Amino acid sequence: MESIYTAYTKQIQNSTYYFVKKYTIYPELKNVPPILESYGMHTDFNKACNIASVNDPKIRQQLLEEIEANVQHAKVIELNNDFTSKRASS
């Protein structure tokens, strides 16, 4: 029996929420999917971990680093200043 963890963020009404999940897996048993043991959601990462019963500081740090590594950065595309809008005639 082993525990695995996942964490991600989601924007909900202009607030970032952290989702932390703790699963139990049985690698010795074939065709048995991971079992969700606990789940936490909060705008504060540490509170989400507390709700999900993830208490190991090393695991918390690793999850936070994975979240930060998966953040997609926006690409700025400059628009031509003399852009004109054209409407289709009806």
C-alpha positions as a Markdown table, in Angstrom:
| # | Residue | x | y | z |
|---|---|---|---|---|
| 1 | Met | 0.0 | 0.0 | 0.0 |
| 2 | Glu | 1.3 | 3.5 | -0.9 |
| 3 | Ser | 0.0 | 7.0 | -0.9 |
| 4 | Ile | 0.2 | 9.3 | -3.9 |
| 5 | Tyr | -0.7 | 13.0 | -4.1 |
| 6 | Thr | -1.9 | 15.4 | -6.7 |
| 7 | Ala | -2.4 | 19.2 | -6.6 |
| 8 | Tyr | -3.5 | 21.8 | -9.0 |
| 9 | Thr | -5.1 | 25.2 | -9.2 |
| 10 | Lys | -8.3 | 26.5 | -10.7 |
| 11 | Gln | -9.6 | 30.1 | -11.1 |
| 12 | Ile | -13.1 | 30.5 | -9.7 |
| 13 | Gln | -14.7 | 33.9 | -9.7 |
| 14 | Asn | -11.4 | 35.7 | -9.9 |
| 15 | Ser | -9.9 | 33.7 | -7.0 |
| 16 | Thr | -7.2 | 31.0 | -7.3 |
| 17 | Tyr | -8.2 | 27.8 | -5.5 |
| 18 | Tyr | -5.8 | 25.0 | -4.6 |
| 19 | Phe | -7.0 | 21.4 | -5.0 |
| 20 | Val | -5.0 | 18.8 | -3.1 |
| 21 | Lys | -5.9 | 15.0 | -3.3 |
| 22 | Lys | -4.4 | 12.1 | -1.5 |
| 23 | Tyr | -4.8 | 8.6 | -3.0 |
| 24 | Thr | -4.0 | 5.1 | -1.7 |
| 25 | Ile | -2.7 | 2.7 | -4.2 |
| 26 | Tyr | -2.1 | -1.1 | -4.0 |
| 27 | Pro | 0.7 | -1.8 | -6.5 |
| 28 | Glu | 0.6 | -5.5 | -5.7 |
| 29 | Leu | -3.0 | -5.8 | -6.9 |
| 30 | Lys | -3.5 | -5.6 | -10.6 |
| 31 | Asn | -6.5 | -3.7 | -12.1 |
| 32 | Val | -7.2 | -1.8 | -8.8 |
| 33 | Pro | -7.5 | 1.9 | -9.5 |
| 34 | Pro | -6.2 | 4.5 | -6.9 |
| 35 | Ile | -8.6 | 5.1 | -4.1 |
| 36 | Leu | -9.3 | 8.7 | -3.1 |
| 37 | Glu | -8.5 | 8.9 | 0.6 |
| 38 | Ser | -8.8 | 12.7 | 1.2 |
| 39 | Tyr | -9.4 | 15.9 | -0.7 |
| 40 | Gly | -8.9 | 19.5 | 0.1 |
| 41 | Met | -9.8 | 22.8 | -1.6 |
| 42 | His | -9.1 | 26.3 | -0.4 |
| 43 | Thr | -7.7 | 29.6 | -1.6 |
| 44 | Asp | -4.7 | 29.0 | 0.8 |
| 45 | Phe | -2.4 | 26.1 | -0.2 |
| 46 | Asn | -1.6 | 25.1 | 3.3 |
| 47 | Lys | -5.2 | 25.1 | 4.4 |
| 48 | Ala | -6.0 | 22.9 | 1.4 |
| 49 | Cys | -3.3 | 20.5 | 2.5 |
| 50 | Asn | -4.6 | 20.5 | 6.1 |
| 51 | Ile | -8.1 | 19.6 | 4.8 |
| 52 | Ala | -6.6 | 16.8 | 2.6 |
| 53 | Ser | -4.6 | 15.5 | 5.6 |
| 54 | Val | -1.3 | 16.1 | 3.8 |
| 55 | Asn | 0.9 | 16.9 | 6.8 |
| 56 | Asp | 4.5 | 16.1 | 5.6 |
| 57 | Pro | 6.3 | 19.3 | 4.8 |
| 58 | Lys | 8.5 | 17.7 | 2.1 |
| 59 | Ile | 5.4 | 16.4 | 0.3 |
| 60 | Arg | 3.7 | 19.9 | 0.6 |
| 61 | Gln | 6.8 | 21.6 | -0.8 |
| 62 | Gln | 7.0 | 19.1 | -3.7 |
| 63 | Leu | 3.3 | 19.6 | -4.6 |
| 64 | Leu | 3.7 | 23.4 | -4.5 |
| 65 | Glu | 6.7 | 23.2 | -6.8 |
| 66 | Glu | 4.8 | 21.0 | -9.2 |
| 67 | Ile | 1.9 | 23.5 | -9.2 |
| 68 | Glu | 4.3 | 26.4 | -9.9 |
| 69 | Ala | 6.0 | 24.5 | -12.6 |
| 70 | Asn | 2.7 | 23.8 | -14.4 |
| 71 | Val | 1.6 | 27.4 | -14.5 |
| 72 | Gln | 1.2 | 28.4 | -18.1 |
| 73 | His | 2.6 | 31.8 | -18.7 |
| 74 | Ala | 0.7 | 34.2 | -21.0 |
| 75 | Lys | 2.2 | 35.3 | -24.2 |
| 76 | Val | 1.8 | 39.0 | -25.1 |
| 77 | Ile | 1.0 | 39.6 | -28.7 |
| 78 | Glu | 1.1 | 43.2 | -29.9 |
| 79 | Leu | -1.6 | 44.4 | -32.1 |
| 80 | Asn | -1.2 | 46.7 | -35.0 |
| 81 | Asn | -2.2 | 50.2 | -33.9 |
| 82 | Asp | -3.9 | 51.1 | -37.2 |
| 83 | Phe | -6.2 | 48.1 | -36.9 |
| 84 | Thr | -9.6 | 49.0 | -38.4 |
| 85 | Ser | -12.8 | 47.2 | -37.8 |
| 86 | Lys | -14.9 | 46.3 | -40.8 |
| 87 | Arg | -18.5 | 45.3 | -40.6 |
| 88 | Ala | -20.3 | 43.1 | -43.1 |
| 89 | Ser | -23.0 | 45.0 | -44.8 |
| 90 | Ser | -26.5 | 43.6 | -44.4 |
